[in-house]
Amino acid sequence: MNKQKNETAEEQFKRINRDLKEISWRVDKMLAKNKELKARNEELEKENEKLHGIILKMSQEKC
């Protein structure tokens, strides 16, 4: 009976270890995606600044 409990605990340990590896993999994947999105956001912010400058210039020319 004690051996059966130990096997169950060992199985639980293996399952938890697998789950933690899966979570770690998912977190790494999310962090990589987050880095990608931050870089894209910076690009869009720069483009937005350019467009804002163009709009200001055009509105000044109209006046």
PyMOL commands that set and color helices and strands:
alter all, ss='L'
color gray80, all
select helices_A, chain A and resi 2-62
alter helices_A, ss='H'
color red, helices_A
deselect
rebuild
show_as cartoon
